Amino acid sequence: MAGASVRALYDSDDGNTYVVRMPAWEGSLQTVGTPATEPGLPKGYRRRKRYYRITATGREGSITVLSASHALWTDPPGTALSIPTLGSGTATACTLAGSTGERRKGV
């Protein structure tokens, strides 16, 4: 993970809230919350992700979604999204694609 990062509150599907570290630009698209005494995400958990496709190039990327009720998670594929462009003050036009739900693996 390059660039600035933030600590954010992640609402897990197991009903608990955990602290995760994520790129600051991903956090700016969502409400990150203020971590207090929450534990870190346990080993074996994989965060829920939403994929996007950059309109101009077709390149794909992913964003960690902090809450299953957030619009990044609930919006249908094809919904427009703007992400920051590295080293530039302008945004890059994208569209939402598929998603991967949270996964837990017993360790």
Secondary structure as the mmCIF struct_conf table of DSSP 4:
data_model
#
loop_
_struct_conf.conf_type_id
_struct_conf.id
_struct_conf.beg_label_comp_id
_struct_conf.beg_label_asym_id
_struct_conf.beg_label_seq_id
_struct_conf.end_label_comp_id
_struct_conf.end_label_asym_id
_struct_conf.end_label_seq_id
BEND BEND1 GLY A 3 GLY A 3
STRN STRN1 SER A 5 ASP A 11
TURN_TY1_P TURN_TY1_P1 ASP A 13 ASP A 14
BEND BEND2 GLY A 15 GLY A 15
STRN STRN2 THR A 17 PRO A 23
HELX_RH_AL_P HELX_RH_AL_P1 ALA A 24 SER A 28
TURN_TY1_P TURN_TY1_P2 LEU A 29 LEU A 29
BEND BEND3 GLN A 30 GLN A 30
BEND BEND4 ALA A 36 THR A 37
HELX_LH_PP_P HELX_LH_PP_P1 GLU A 38 PRO A 39
STRN STRN3 GLY A 40 GLY A 40
HELX_LH_PP_P HELX_LH_PP_P2 LEU A 41 PRO A 42
TURN_TY1_P TURN_TY1_P3 LYS A 43 GLY A 44
STRN STRN4 TYR A 45 ARG A 46
STRN STRN5 LYS A 49 ILE A 54
TURN_TY1_P TURN_TY1_P4 THR A 55 THR A 57
STRN STRN6 GLU A 60 THR A 64
BEND BEND5 LEU A 66 LEU A 66
TURN_TY1_P TURN_TY1_P5 ALA A 68 SER A 69
BEND BEND6 HIS A 70 HIS A 70
HELX_RH_AL_P HELX_RH_AL_P2 ALA A 71 THR A 74
BEND BEND7 ASP A 75 ASP A 75
HELX_LH_PP_P HELX_LH_PP_P3 PRO A 76 PRO A 76
TURN_TY1_P TURN_TY1_P6 PRO A 77 GLY A 78
STRN STRN7 ALA A 80 PRO A 84
HELX_LH_PP_P HELX_LH_PP_P4 THR A 85 THR A 85
TURN_TY1_P TURN_TY1_P7 LEU A 86 GLY A 87
BEND BEND8 SER A 88 THR A 90
STRN STRN8 ALA A 91 THR A 100
STRN STRN9 ARG A 103 ARG A 104
#
